[in-house]
Amino acid sequence: MAYLNDQISLFKKSFKIDKKRFLSVIIFDFVFILASYIVLFLCGMWLNSSASKISGLDLTTLTENAVNELAALKSFYYGILVCSLLLIIFLFFAWSFFQGFIWNTILKKKFDLDYFKKFLLLNLAFIPLSIIIFFMAAVCFWSFNSVFLFFPTTGLNKNLIMFILLVLFTFVFLPILLYMINFISILYFYFTKKSKILDSFKNTFDVAVKKIHLLYIPCLIMSLLFVFLAVITIPFNILPVWLTSLVSFVLLVIYAAWARFYIAVVIAELERIHHKI
């Protein structure tokens, strides 16, 4: 009971944050998403334009035109490769830049070039682990989808089935997904504190893996808040689709900003309790 009371206190504390810092995090997220959308949109336009130029090519006959068309096709594929590579590099640098700013803002640290270079290396080192986390998240999605498809075959009342699925989603599947998502937040928390890559991975393992049982309640609280936000957006379905999507998007960005402040408060409290600072 004492642990639960402490978690409720931490939840309340996560809302007692500097409004300017909270707004800054939201703005950084919006700018990153907007910049990424613009770049993806431009890449999509280029791909559509390039694809339209080679549509209907006839390479069945070895004529001069066919040779030229084959060269155009090769150029298109090389263009896709270069465009994809540049897109990945841009998104990687943009993610690192804005996430670096965000975590320095959350922890009241100074963002500088030395931090940014080390942060890039941290994200490079995290790529293999992120693949594992992505695989685990995919398994979790597949498991929930299997459960979702299974219950309708049981012949139970539809309302009861929806209730059971909602409970499983809120108390089991979503907390697991949030835990995996917040794994990187915990890593960024430790790195921003000391700017040491190896120590950051070690501290993250000590907390996120060895003390995983202490993270269930925080992830459950985040899950309950997420579901609550999803429920209150239901009345917006009567509005035009674009407006409903916009409201949902804004709420999601605000939720993501709060979640990072909240996980920072939780990890700082775990640090205090276990005397790791």
MARGUZA-108455 format. One record per atom (N, C-alpha, C, O, CB): residue in three letters; z, x, y. Coordinates in steps of 0.02 Angstrom, whole numbers, plus 50000, padded with zeros to 5 digits. Glycine has a CB too. Layout:
N
ALAZXY ...
//
This chain:
277
MET500005004149940 MET500005000050000 MET500005004350063 MET499675002650112 MET500604995450000 ALA500385009850061 ALA500415014450118 ALA499725017350132 ALA499515018050189 ALA500935020050107 TYR499365019150077 TYR498695021950085 TYR498225016850116 TYR497825018550160 TYR498415024250017 LEU498275010650094 LEU497845005350121 LEU497995004250195 LEU497535003350235 LEU497954998850082 ASN498645004250214 ASN498825003550284 ASN498555009250326 ASN498325008250383 ASN499595003150291 ASP498565015350298 ASP498295021150333 ASP497545020350345 ASP497285022050398 ASP498425027650294 GLN497195017650294 GLN496475016650300 GLN496315011350353 GLN495825012050389 GLN496175014650232 ILE496715006250356 ILE496615001050408 ILE496725004150477 ILE496355002550524 ILE497084995050397 SER497225008450482 SER497355011850546 SER496775016350566 SER496585016650625 SER498015016050542 LEU496485019850517 LEU495905024050531 LEU495305019850552 LEU494915021850596 LEU495725028350470 PHE495225014150520 PHE494685009550539 PHE494755007350611 PHE494265007350649 PHE494675003350492 LYS495355005550631 LYS495475003650701 LYS495355009550748 LYS495095008750803 LYS496185000850709 LYS495565015450726 LYS495495021450767 LYS494765023050779 LYS494595025850832 LYS495845027350735 SER494335021350731 SER493615022950738 SER493295019150796 SER492755021050819 SER493255021550674 PHE493615013850818 PHE493345009950875 PHE493635012350942 PHE493395010450995 PHE493485002550865 LYS494155016550938 LYS494465019150999 LYS494165025851016 LYS494505030951018 LYS495235019750990 ILE493515025751029 ILE493145031951043 ILE492865031651114 ILE492805026351144 ILE492585033050991 ASP492705037551139 ASP492415037951205 ASP491745034251207 ASP491285035951169 ASP492325045351227 LYS491695029351250 LYS491085025351253 LYS490465029451271 LYS489915027951248 LYS491165019651304 LYS490555034651313 LYS489985038851332 LYS489725042751272 LYS489125043251263 LYS490185043651388 ARG490175045351232 ARG489965048951171 ARG489625044251122 ARG489115046051092 ARG490555052451138 PHE489905038351114 PHE489615033451068 PHE488915031451091 PHE488455030951051 PHE490075027151063 LEU488835030251156 LEU488185028451184 LEU487695034251176 LEU487105033151163 LEU488255026451258 SER487935040351184 SER487495046251177 SER487215046651106 SER486625048051097 SER487875052651194 VAL487645045351057 VAL487415045550987 VAL486885040250975 VAL486385041550942 VAL488015044550939 ILE486995034351001 ILE486505028850994 ILE485835030851026 ILE485305029650997 ILE486765022351025 ILE485865033851086 ILE485265035851121 ILE484895041251082 ILE484275040951076 ILE485425038351193 PHE485255046151056 PHE484935051451016 PHE484585048550955 PHE484025050550938 PHE485465056650993 ASP484905043650923 ASP484595040450865 ASP483955036650885 ASP483445037150851 ASP485085035550832 PHE483995033050940 PHE483415029350964 PHE482835033950981 PHE482255032650963 PHE483605025051025 VAL482985039551015 VAL482455044251035 VAL482135047350973 VAL481525048150969 VAL482735049751081 PHE482555049250924 PHE482295052150862 PHE481835047150826 PHE481285048950804 PHE482865054350816 ILE482065041050820 ILE481665035950785 ILE481015034550823 ILE480485033850792 ILE482065029350776 LEU481065034150890 LEU480465032850931 LEU479965038550925 LEU479375037450916 LEU480665031751005 ALA480215044750930 ALA479765050550925 ALA479445050850856 ALA478845052250850 ALA480155057050938 SER479835049550804 SER479565049550735 SER479035044050727 SER478525045150695 SER480125048650684 TYR479175038150755 TYR478705032650750 TYR478045034350785 TYR477505032950758 TYR479005026150780 ILE478085037350844 ILE477485039150881 ILE477065044150842 ILE476455043350837 ILE477665041950951 VAL477385049250815 VAL477025054350777 VAL476715051250714 VAL476135052650698 VAL477495060150758 LEU477095047150678 LEU476825043750619 LEU476245039250636 LEU475755038750599 LEU477375039850583 PHE476305035750693 PHE475775031250716 PHE475135035150731 PHE474595033050712 PHE475995027250778 LEU475205040850766 LEU474625044950783 LEU474305047850720 LEU473695048150715 LEU474835050750830 CYS474715049950672 CYS474445052450608 CYS474075046950571 CYS473545048150543 CYS475015055250564 GLY474355040950572 GLY474025035250540 GLY473355033650572 GLY472875032250537 GLY474475029150542 MET473335033950639 MET472705032650675 MET472185037950657 MET471605036250645 MET472825032650751 TRP472395044250654 TRP471925049550636 TRP471665048650565 TRP471065049550553 TRP472255056450644 LEU472105046950519 LEU471895045950449 LEU471405040150443 LEU470915040650407 LEU472505044750405 ASN471555034650478 ASN471095028950476 ASN470415030650506 ASN469895028750479 ASN471395022950513 SER470435034450561 SER469805036450593 SER469405041150548 SER468795040450542 SER469945039850660 SER469745045850517 SER469405050650473 SER469145047150410 SER468595048650387 SER469875056350454 ALA469545042550383 ALA469335038950322 ALA468725034650335 ALA468295033950291 ALA469915034750296 SER468685031750395 SER468115027450411 SER467465031350414 SER466925028650402 SER468235023850477 LYS467515037850431 LYS466915041950437 LYS466625043950370 LYS466025045450365 LYS467075048250476 ILE467035043850318 ILE466795045950252 ILE466735040050204 ILE466555040950145 ILE467255051250222 SER466865034050228 SER466815028150185 SER466085027050166 SER465635027750208 SER467115021850219 GLY465975025150104 GLY465295023750082 GLY464875029850067 GLY464255029350065 GLY464945019550132 LEU465195035650057 LEU464805041650043 LEU464465041049974 LEU464755038349927 LEU465265047950044 ASP463855043449970 ASP463485043449907 ASP463365050649886 ASP462925054049912 ASP462805039549915 LEU463745052949837 LEU463695059849814 LEU463345060249745 LEU463405065249711 LEU464385063149810 THR463005054949726 THR462695054749659 THR462055058849656 THR461845060949602 THR462555047549639 THR461755059949713 THR461135063849714 THR461255070249753 THR461585070149805 THR460555059849745 LEU460975075749728 LEU461075082249760 LEU460555083149815 LEU460065086749805 LEU461035087949708 THR460665080049870 THR460215080649928 THR460585084249983 THR461185085549978 THR459965073649951 GLU460215085650036 GLU460525089050093 GLU461075084650123 GLU461595087150143 GLU460005090750146 ASN460945078150127 ASN461445073550153 ASN462065073450109 ASN462625073250133 ASN461155066550159 ALA461965073650043 ALA462535073449997 ALA462955079750005 ALA463575079350003 ALA462285072849924 VAL462635085550015 VAL463005091750026 VAL463415091250090 VAL463995093250092 VAL462525097850029 ASN463105088550142 ASN463465087650205 ASN464045082750197 ASN464585083750225 ASN462995085150260 GLU463925077450159 GLU464455072450147 GLU465025075450107 GLU465615073950118 GLU464175066350112 LEU464845079750058 LEU465365083150019 LEU465795087650063 LEU466405087950054 LEU465055087149962 ALA465465091150109 ALA465835095450156 ALA466295091250200 ALA466855093350216 ALA465345099450200 ALA466055085250221 ALA466475080850262 ALA467075078350222 ALA467625077550248 ALA466055074850287 LEU466955077050156 LEU467505074750114 LEU468025080150104 LEU468625078750107 LEU467235072450045 LYS467805086450094 LYS468275091950087 LYS468665092950152 LYS469265094250151 LYS467895098450068 SER468315092350207 SER468645093050272 SER469175087650282 SER469705088850311 SER468125092650330 PHE469035081650257 PHE469515076050262 PHE470135077550222 PHE470695076550246 PHE469185069450239 TYR470045080050160 TYR470625081550118 TYR471035087350146 TYR471655087150144 TYR470395083250047 TYR470695092450173 TYR471065097850205 TYR471445095350266 TYR471995097550281 TYR470595103550225 GLY471125090650301 GLY471455087750360 GLY472085083950342 GLY472585084350377 GLY470975083050396 ILE472055080250285 ILE472645076650261 ILE473195081550244 ILE473785080450261 ILE472475072450199 LEU473015087050211 LEU473515092150192 LEU473855095150253 LEU474465095750256 LEU473175097650150 VAL473445097150302 VAL473715100250364 VAL474135095150403 VAL474665096850428 VAL473145102950408 CYS473885089050408 CYS474245083850444 CYS474915082350411 CYS475425081650446 CYS473825077350448 SER474915082050345 SER475545080650309 SER476045086350318 SER476635085150328 SER475405079650234 LEU475795092550315 LEU476225098350324 LEU476525098450394 LEU477125099650402 LEU475835104750311 LEU476115097350444 LEU476355097250514 LEU476855091550524 LEU477345092250561 LEU475775096550563 LEU476715085850492 LEU477175080150499 LEU477855081750468 LEU478375080150498 LEU476865073950465 ILE477855084850409 ILE478485086650377 ILE478875091550420 ILE479485090950429 ILE478355089650307 ILE478525096550447 ILE478855101550489 ILE479145098350552 ILE479705099850571 ILE478355107150509 PHE478755093850583 PHE479005090450644 PHE479625086350629 PHE480115086650665 PHE478455085950674 LEU479595082350575 LEU480155078050558 LEU480775082250541 LEU481335080350557 LEU479975073450499 PHE480665087850507 PHE481225092250489 PHE481565095050552 PHE482175094950558 PHE480985097950444 PHE481155097550599 PHE481435100350660 PHE481745094950704 PHE482275095950733 PHE480895104050699 ALA481405089150707 ALA481675083650749 ALA482335081150721 ALA482805080050758 ALA481165077950753 TRP482365080250655 TRP482985078150623 TRP483545083050636 TRP484105081050655 TRP482885077350547 SER483405089550627 SER483915094650638 SER484135094850711 SER484735095450725 SER483645101550617 PHE483665094150756 PHE483835094450828 PHE484285088650848 PHE484805089650878 PHE483195094450871 PHE484075082650831 PHE484465076750853 PHE485115076050815 PHE485625074150844 PHE484045070350845 GLN485115077550750 GLN485735077250712 GLN486225082550736 GLN486835081350737 GLN485605078050638 GLY485965088350756 GLY486395093450784 GLY486725091150848 GLY487325092050858 GLY486005099750797 PHE486335088050892 PHE486605085250954 PHE487125079950939 PHE487655079650970 PHE486045082350997 ILE486965075650891 ILE487415070050875 ILE488095072550850 ILE488615070150873 ILE487105065550822 TRP488095077350804 TRP488725079650776 TRP489125084050824 TRP489735084250821 TRP488605083450712 ASN488775087550868 ASN489125091050921 ASN489445086150970 ASN489975087450998 ASN488655095850958 THR489115080550981 THR489385075351025 THR489995072150993 THR490505071051026 THR488855070051040 ILE489955070650928 ILE490505067350893 ILE491135071850893 ILE491685069450904 ILE490305065750821 LEU491035078250880 LEU491605082850873 LEU491755086750938 LEU492165091250938 LEU491475087750818 LYS491415084750992 LYS491535087851058 LYS491405095451056 LYS491805099351082 LYS492245086451081 LYS490855097351025 LYS490665104351021 LYS490055105551066 LYS489745100851091 LYS490515106350948 LYS489885111951075 LYS489315113751117 LYS488715115251074 LYS488745119351028 LYS489485119751161 PHE488165111951089 PHE487535113051053 PHE487165118851087 PHE487015118551146 PHE487095106651052 ASP487025124151048 ASP486655129751076 ASP486145132251025 ASP486095129650970 ASP487135135551096 LEU485755137351045 LEU485215139751002 LEU485475142750937 LEU485175141750884 LEU484805144951040 ASP486035146450941 ASP486315149450880 ASP486515144050830 ASP486395144750770 ASP486925153850899 TYR486835138750855 TYR487025133150811 TYR486395130050780 TYR486375128650720 TYR487425127750850 PHE485885128950821 PHE485275125650797 PHE484935129650742 PHE484705126750693 PHE484785124550856 LYS484895136250750 LYS484575140450699 LYS484955140050633 LYS484655139550580 LYS484525147750723 LYS485615140350637 LYS486025139850576 LYS485975132850547 LYS485995131950486 LYS486765141650591 PHE485915127850590 PHE485865120950567 PHE485215119850529 PHE485195116150480 PHE485915115950626 LEU484675123150552 LEU484045122850516 LEU484115125850446 LEU483875122950397 LEU483495126550555 LEU484455131450441 LEU484565134650376 LEU484995130250331 LEU484885129850271 LEU484895141550386 LEU485495126950361 LEU485915122450323 LEU485505116850292 LEU485585115150233 LEU486475119450367 ASN485065113950332 ASN484645108450307 ASN484145110850254 ASN483995107150207 ASN484265105150364 LEU483895116950262 LEU483465119750210 LEU483845120650144 LEU483595119050090 LEU483175126550233 ALA484455123250150 ALA484865124250090 ALA485065117650058 ALA485205117349998 ALA485495128150107 PHE485085112350098 PHE485305105850072 PHE484735102050036 PHE484875097250000 PHE485565101550129 ILE484115104250044 ILE483545100650016 ILE483605099649940 ILE483505094049917 ILE482895104350031 PRO483775104849900 PRO483845103649827 PRO484375098449811 PRO484285094249767 PRO484005110149791 LEU484935098749846 LEU485475093949834 LEU485265086949856 LEU485455082049825 LEU486115096049871 SER484875086549910 SER484645080049934 SER484185076649884 SER484175070549879 SER484295080750002 ILE483805080649847 ILE483375077849795 ILE483795074649740 ILE483635069249714 ILE482905083349765 ILE484335078049722 ILE484795075349671 ILE485105068849695 ILE485145063949658 ILE485335080349654 ILE485335068849759 ILE485645062849787 ILE485135057149790 ILE485305051349776 ILE485915064349858 PHE484515058749809 PHE483985053649812 PHE483865050749743 PHE483775044649736 PHE483325056549840 PHE483865054949691 PHE483775052649623 PHE484345047949602 PHE484235042849571 PHE483725058649574 MET484955049949619 MET485535045749602 MET485505039049639 MET485675033849610 MET486195049449620 ALA485275039149702 ALA485205032849740 ALA484675028449708 ALA484755022349704 ALA485025034349814 ALA484135031449684 ALA483605027649650 ALA483865024449587 ALA483705018749572 ALA483005032249634 VAL484275028149550 VAL484585025449489 VAL485045019549506 VAL485055014549471 VAL484985030949452 CYS485415020249561 CYS485855014849583 CYS485455008649601 CYS485645003049582 CYS486275017149643 PHE484895009549637 PHE484465003849654 PHE484185000649591 PHE484164994549585 PHE483885006149700 TRP483975004749544 TRP483695002149481 TRP484224998249443 TRP484074993049414 TRP483415007849438 SER484845000749443 SER485384997449407 SER485524990649438 SER485614985649402 SER486015001649408 PHE485554990449505 PHE485684984049538 PHE485114979149526 PHE485224973149516 PHE485794985049613 ASN484494981649527 ASN483924977349515 ASN483944974549444 ASN483764968849432 ASN483274981149526 SER484164978649397 SER484224976349327 SER484744970849321 SER484644965849287 SER484404982249280 VAL485314971849355 VAL485844966749355 VAL485594960449389 VAL485724954849367 VAL486484969449390 PHE485224961349444 PHE484954955649481 PHE484474951549438 PHE484464945349443 PHE484584958149544 LEU484084954949396 LEU483614951349352 LEU483954948549290 LEU483714943649261 LEU483054956049331 PHE484524951549271 PHE484864949449210 PHE485224942749220 PHE485164938249178 PHE485364954749189 PHE485594941949275 PHE486014936049283 PHE485634929449282 PHE485894924649253 PHE486384936649347 PRO485034928949312 PRO484674922549308 PRO484524920349236 PRO484404914449224 PRO484034923049347 THR484514925149190 THR484354923449120 THR484964921049082 THR484904918849024 THR484054929449084 THR485554921249113 THR486174919249078 THR486274911749079 THR486684909149041 THR486764922649110 GLY485904908149121 GLY485984900949125 GLY486574898749167 GLY486744892849166 GLY486054898149057 LEU486884903249203 LEU487454901449246 LEU487214897649308 LEU486624897749325 LEU487844907649267 ASN487684894449340 ASN487524890849402 ASN487264895749455 ASN487514901349460 ASN488154887249429 LYS486754893649493 LYS486434898149541 LYS486924900549594 LYS486914906349614 LYS485854894649575 ASN487364896049617 ASN487854898049668 ASN488344903249640 ASN488544907849676 ASN488234891849693 LEU488524902349577 LEU488974907149545 LEU488634913949537 LEU488934919149547 LEU489214904549476 ILE487994913749519 ILE487614919949512 ILE487574923649578 ILE487674929749581 ILE486904918549485 MET487424919949632 MET487384923149699 MET488054926049719 MET488074931449750 MET487144918049751 PHE488594922649703 PHE489264925149720 PHE489414931649681 PHE489664936449710 PHE489804919749704 ILE489254931649616 ILE489384937549575 ILE488974943549600 ILE489224949149605 ILE489224936149502 LEU488334942249616 LEU487904947649640 LEU488144950349707 LEU488124956349719 LEU487184945149647 LEU488384945849751 LEU488634947949816 LEU489264952249808 LEU489344957249843 LEU488794941749860 VAL489694950249762 VAL490314954049749 VAL490134961049722 VAL490404966049744 VAL490774950349700 LEU489684961149673 LEU489484967649643 LEU489144972049696 LEU489274978049698 LEU489004966549584 PHE488724969049738 PHE488384972949789 PHE488874975749840 PHE488824981649859 PHE487854968649825 THR489344971549862 THR489814973449915 THR490344978449891 THR490514983149926 THR490154967349943 PHE490594977349830 PHE491164981349806 PHE490974987049759 PHE491394991349745 PHE491654976849771 VAL490344987149735 VAL490154992349688 VAL489544996249712 VAL489595002149728 VAL490024989449619 PHE488974992949714 PHE488344996449727 PHE488294999249798 PHE488125005049807 PHE487774991849714 LEU488454995149848 LEU488404997549917 LEU488895003149932 LEU488695008049964 LEU488514991749965 PRO489535002749911 PRO489975008549922 PRO489715015049890 PRO489795020349919 PRO490665007049894 ILE489405014449831 ILE489125020349799 ILE488555023249842 ILE488525029349853 ILE488855018649728 LEU488115018949866 LEU487565021149909 LEU487825024249974 LEU487575029349997 LEU487095015349925 LEU488325021150003 LEU488605023750066 LEU488945030450054 LEU488925034850097 LEU489105018750095 TYR489265031249997 TYR489565037649980 TYR489035043149978 TYR489145048550005 TYR489935037249912 MET488475041749945 MET487945046749940 MET487635048250009 MET487465053950023 MET487405044349892 ILE487565043050050 ILE487305044050118 ILE487785048250160 ILE487575052650197 ILE487165037350152 ASN488425046750153 ASN488925050250193 ASN489075057250168 ASN489435061050200 ASN489565046250195 PHE488805059050111 PHE488875065850086 PHE488605070850137 PHE488915076050150 PHE488515066750018 ILE488025069150166 ILE487735073650216 ILE488135073450281 ILE488165078450317 ILE487005071750230 SER488445067750297 SER488865067350357 SER489475071850350 SER489685075150398 SER489085060050370 ILE489755072050290 ILE490335076350278 ILE490125083750284 ILE490495087750312 ILE490635075050208 LEU489535085350259 LEU489275092150264 LEU489175094050338 LEU489365099550359 LEU488605092850226 TYR488875089550377 TYR488765090850448 TYR489435091450486 TYR489495095450533 TYR488335085350480 PHE489925087550465 PHE490585087850496 PHE490875094850489 PHE491105097750539 PHE491065082550464 TYR490875097550429 TYR491175104150417 TYR490765109650450 TYR491045114350477 TYR491225105450342 PHE490095109050448 PHE489695114250479 PHE489785114450554 PHE489835119850584 PHE488955113150462 THR489815108550586 THR489885108350658 THR490565111050680 THR490625113750735 THR489805101150683 LYS491065110450638 LYS491735113150654 LYS491735120750657 LYS492035123650702 LYS492245110750603 LYS491395123950609 LYS491455131250604 LYS490795135050602 LYS490785141150607 LYS491845132950542 SER490245131450596 SER489565134550595 SER489505139650539 SER489175144850548 SER489415137750662 LYS489805138350481 LYS489755142750424 LYS489455138850365 LYS489745134050341 LYS490455145750404 ILE488865140950343 ILE488485137150295 ILE488835136750227 ILE488935131250201 ILE487795140050286 LEU489015142450199 LEU489335142550132 LEU490005138850133 LEU490155135050087 LEU489425149750108 ASP490405140150185 ASP491045136650190 ASP490955129150197 ASP491365125250172 ASP491445139350250 SER490415127050230 SER490285119950238 SER490155116550171 SER490405111150158 SER489685118850285 PHE489745119850129 PHE489615117150063 PHE490245117050020 PHE490375112249984 PHE489055121250028 LYS490645122350025 LYS491265122749986 LYS491745117250007 LYS492025113749964 LYS491585129649994 ASN491855116450072 ASN492315111350098 ASN492065104250081 ASN492465099850066 ASN492405112050173 THR491415103350085 THR491125096850067 THR491245095349994 THR491405089649976 THR490375096750083 PHE491155100349951 PHE491285099349879 PHE492025097749867 PHE492185093449827 PHE491075105749839 ASP492465101349901 ASP493185100249892 ASP493395093149911 ASP493845090249879 ASP493575105149934 VAL493065090249962 VAL493255083549984 VAL492835078149950 VAL493105073449921 VAL493175082950060 ALA492175078849954 ALA491725073549930 ALA491685073049855 ALA491495067849829 ALA491035074649958 VAL491855078349819 VAL491825078249746 VAL492525078249715 VAL492685073949674 VAL491425084249720 LYS492935083049735 LYS493605083549705 LYS494055077749726 LYS494495075749689 LYS493925090049725 LYS493935075049786 LYS494355069549810 LYS493945063149821 LYS494055059349867 LYS494705071449876 ILE493465062249776 ILE493015056549781 ILE493395049949780 ILE493185045049811 ILE492505056749726 HIS493955049649744 HIS494345043549739 HIS494645041349806 HIS494785035549817 HIS494905044449688 LEU494735046349851 LEU495015044649917 LEU494485041949965 LEU494645039750020 LEU495345050849947 LEU493855042249944 LEU493315039949988 LEU493075032849970 LEU492655030050005 LEU492725044749983 TYR493345029949916 TYR493125023249898 TYR493295018049951 TYR492875014149972 TYR493425021149831 ILE493925018049974 ILE494135013150024 ILE493735013850089 ILE493505008750115 ILE494885013850039 PRO493645019950116 PRO493215020550175 PRO492505017950164 PRO492235014550207 PRO493185027850198 CYS492215019550106 CYS491545017050091 CYS491545009450082 CYS491065006050101 CYS491265020450028 LEU492085006750054 LEU492144999550046 LEU492184996150114 LEU491874990950125 LEU492754997750003 ILE492574999150159 ILE492634996350227 ILE491954996350262 ILE491774991450295 ILE493155000350269 MET491585001850255 MET490905002050284 MET490454996850252 MET490034993850285 MET490605009150275 SER490544995850187 SER490144990850151 SER490294983750176 SER489834979850188 SER490284991250076 LEU490934982250185 LEU491134975650208 LEU490864974350279 LEU490634968750294 LEU491904974950208 LEU490894979450321 LEU490634978650389 LEU489874977650389 LEU489614973650427 LEU490824984650433 PHE489534981350345 PHE488814980650340 PHE488614973550318 PHE488164970550347 PHE488524985750290 VAL488964971050267 VAL488834964250243 VAL488984959150298 VAL488614954350307 VAL489244962750180 PHE489534960250334 PHE489704955750389 PHE489154955550442 PHE488974950150466 PHE490374957950422 LEU488884961350460 LEU488344961550509 LEU487714958150482 LEU487364954750519 LEU488184968850528 ALA487594959050417 ALA487014955750387 ALA487084948150389 ALA486594944550400 ALA486924958050314 VAL487694945750378 VAL487814938450378 VAL487734935550448 VAL487434930150456 VAL488524936950352 ILE487994939050499 ILE487964936150567 ILE487254936350594 ILE487114932950645 ILE488434940050614 THR486804940050563 THR486104940050586 THR485694934450555 THR485124933250575 THR485784946750571 ILE485984930950506 ILE485614925450473 ILE485374920150522 ILE484804917950517 ILE486054922250419 PRO485794917950570 PRO485564912850618 PRO484954915050659 PRO484594910850685 PRO486124910950665 PHE484844921650665 PHE484284924150704 PHE483614922950669 PHE483094924050699 PHE484364931550717 ASN483634920650606 ASN483024919450569 ASN482604913850600 ASN482004913350585 ASN483184917850497 ILE482914909650642 ILE482534904350675 ILE482104907150732 ILE481654903650757 ILE483004898950701 LEU482244913250753 LEU481864916450807 LEU481224919550780 LEU481144920150719 LEU482294921850842 PRO480764921450824 PRO480154924850801 PRO480334931150760 PRO480844934250771 PRO479704926750861 VAL479894932850714 VAL480024938350668 VAL480144944850705 VAL480594948650688 VAL479444939250620 TRP479744946150757 TRP479814952550793 TRP480484953050828 TRP480784958450832 TRP479244953350844 LEU480734947350853 LEU481374947350887 LEU481954948150837 LEU482434951750851 LEU481464940950928 THR481894944850780 THR482394945650727 THR482424952850703 THR482964955650692 THR482244940850669 SER481834955850694 SER481804962750671 SER482104967450723 SER482444972250706 SER481074964850657 LEU481984966050787 LEU482254970250840 LEU483014969850842 LEU483344974950849 LEU481964968050908 VAL483284963850836 VAL484014963050836 VAL484324966650776 VAL484834970150783 VAL484214955550835 SER484014965850718 SER484274969150658 SER484244976750665 SER484694980350644 SER483874966950596 PHE483704979150694 PHE483614986350704 PHE484144989150751 PHE484444994350737 PHE482914987850731 VAL484264985750807 VAL484774987950855 VAL485464988050823 VAL485844992850832 VAL484764983450918 LEU485624982750786 LEU486274982550753 LEU486344988150701 LEU486884990950693 LEU486374975650719 LEU485804989650666 LEU485814994950615 LEU485945001750647 LEU486315005850621 LEU485154994950576 VAL485625002950705 VAL485725009350740 VAL486445009950765 VAL486755015250760 VAL485235010050799 ILE486705004450792 ILE487405004450816 ILE487875005550757 ILE488365009250762 ILE487574997750852 TYR487735002250701 TYR488155003050641 TYR488135010250617 TYR488655013050599 TYR487904998250585 ALA487545013350616 ALA487485020250593 ALA487875024950638 ALA488175029750614 ALA486745022350590 ALA487855023650704 ALA488235027850750 ALA488985027150737 ALA489355032150735 ALA488075025950823 TRP489225020950729 TRP489935019850715 TRP490135023150649 TRP490675026050645 TRP490095012350714 ALA489715022550598 ALA489885025250531 ALA490015032650534 ALA490455035150499 ALA489315023750482 ARG489635036350576 ARG489745043550581 ARG490395045150616 ARG490755049850596 ARG489165046750617 PHE490565041350667 PHE491215042250700 PHE491775040650651 PHE492285044150648 PHE491275037850763 TYR491675035350612 TYR492195033250565 TYR492305038450510 TYR492875040150494 TYR492005026550534 ILE491755041050481 ILE491825046050428 ILE492135052450455 ILE492495055850419 ILE491145047450395 ALA491995054050519 ALA492305059850550 ALA493065058950555 ALA493445063650543 ALA492005061250619 VAL493275052950573 VAL493985051350578 VAL494315051850509 VAL494865054550503 VAL494095044350609 VAL493975049150459 VAL494255049250390 VAL494325056350364 VAL494845058150337 VAL493795045150343 ILE493805060450373 ILE493825067250347 ILE494345071450385 ILE494695075550355 ILE493135070550353 ALA494395070350450 ALA494905073950489 ALA495605072150465 ALA496045076450463 ALA494835072150564 GLU495705065850445 GLU496355063750420 GLU496485066950351 GLU497045069050337 GLU496395056050415 LEU495985067250309 LEU496065070650244 LEU496225078050254 LEU496625080850217 LEU495425069850202 GLU495905081050304 GLU496055088050320 GLU496785088850341 GLU497125093550320 GLU495595090550376 ARG497015084350381 ARG497715084750405 ARG498205083850348 ARG498695087550344 ARG497845079350459 ILE498065079050305 ILE498535077650250 ILE498565083550201 ILE499105085350177 ILE498315071350213 HIS497985086550187 HIS497965091850136 HIS497995098850167 HIS497885103850133 HIS497345091150094 HIS498145099150232 HIS498285105450267 HIS497715110450259 HIS497815116250241 HIS498925108450241 LYS497105108150272 LYS496545112650265 LYS496305115350332 LYS495895119950334 LYS495965109050229 ILE496555112550388 ILE496325114850453 ILE496665121450471 ILE496535124250525 ILE496455109550507 
//
